[in-house]
């Protein structure tokens, strides 16, 4: 199992008021690890799983990441669709576990691995390499629009500090995104960190799949970066009624949230926020 952080030598330079580098110090710095994870999926039997995706991620909770990815891409619908999931060593890297091998339950169709469904994800963006917008959009099986969740605005504005306080790896590296699942009362249920914000969300959702908690009705999903179309879609696929982000949403994210009946909140900082869709789920704002 790989480590989430590693140490590297760095030269620290402190400039004085005149802009001269007067102090040069060599020291060890803690960095977030970024490594590829290959996700192989298929039915049982030797050699029957095929590579589906490669994502650049921070090691840790890798099975949650793989299962969350499969769920949010519409390739599985619940934990019952997975027979087994395990980490194994790659052929060229026998001392690391950078392959997630997922055996689908009997009767679950394997994913189509053609050029329109080839996935490569980086830590800076989500899904890359899909052939069209039609192959990106995936409809949820959960009727989020009917979720009666109501969250006090005072509760919502307190969540970023709670998320930040629970980010242990970020304290050491300053280089990891976080996704946190909260109850309507503001209690943190689960938090995951990763160099990729989409990976952090998949890790949360994969945990929920394995814990048989779907749909995530009555919950808030908070992300430490912006709210992209992809993160909004992932939240919808898991049945999350309220997605909040500390930064901005995109136009497609707002459009999708409105279509799905989700509440989308951006720029959740301090005592302020922008509510883009689903304002009826916030109370105490009059």
TAQUINOR-V625082 format. One record per backbone hydrogen bond with DSSP energy under -0.5 kcal/mol. NH is the residue of the N-H (numbers start at 1). CO is the residue of the C=O. Records with the same first field share a line. If there is no record, write none. Layout:
BEGIN
NH = CO + CO
END
This chain:
BEGIN
6 = 31
8 = 29
10 = 27
12 = 10 + 25
14 = 23
15 = 13
16 = 20
19 = 16
22 = 14 + 20
23 = 14
24 = 22
25 = 12 + 23
27 = 10
29 = 8
31 = 6 + 29
33 = 4
35 = 57
37 = 55
38 = 98
39 = 53
40 = 38 + 100
41 = 50
42 = 102
48 = 45
50 = 41
52 = 39
53 = 39
54 = 119
55 = 37
56 = 121
57 = 35 + 55
59 = 57
65 = 61
66 = 62
67 = 63
68 = 64
69 = 65
70 = 66
71 = 67
72 = 68
73 = 69
74 = 71
75 = 70
76 = 70
81 = 78
82 = 79
83 = 81 + 103
84 = 103
86 = 101
88 = 99
90 = 93 + 96
96 = 93
98 = 96
99 = 88
100 = 38
101 = 86 + 99
102 = 40 + 100
103 = 84 + 101
104 = 42 + 102
105 = 81
108 = 105
109 = 107
113 = 111
114 = 112
117 = 114
118 = 115
119 = 52
120 = 128
121 = 54
122 = 125 + 126
128 = 120
131 = 116
136 = 132 + 133
137 = 133
144 = 142
145 = 260
146 = 143
147 = 144
151 = 281
153 = 283
155 = 152
156 = 152
157 = 153
158 = 154 + 155
159 = 156
162 = 158
163 = 159
164 = 160
165 = 161
166 = 162 + 163
167 = 164
168 = 166
171 = 167
172 = 168 + 169
173 = 169
174 = 170
177 = 194
179 = 192
180 = 222
181 = 190
182 = 180 + 220
183 = 187
184 = 218
186 = 183
189 = 181
190 = 181
192 = 179
194 = 177
197 = 123 + 195
200 = 196
201 = 197
202 = 198
203 = 199
204 = 200
205 = 201
206 = 202
207 = 203
208 = 204
209 = 205
210 = 206
211 = 207
212 = 209
213 = 208
216 = 238
217 = 215
219 = 216
220 = 182
221 = 242
222 = 180 + 220
223 = 244
224 = 178
227 = 248
228 = 226
232 = 228
233 = 229
234 = 230
235 = 231
236 = 232
237 = 233
238 = 234
239 = 236
240 = 235
241 = 216 + 219
242 = 219
243 = 263
244 = 221
245 = 265
246 = 223 + 225
247 = 225
250 = 227
254 = 250
255 = 251
256 = 252
257 = 253
258 = 254
259 = 255
260 = 256
261 = 257
262 = 257
263 = 241
264 = 262 + 277
265 = 243
266 = 274
267 = 247
268 = 245
269 = 267 + 272
272 = 269
274 = 266
276 = 264 + 274
277 = 264
281 = 278
282 = 279
283 = 151
END
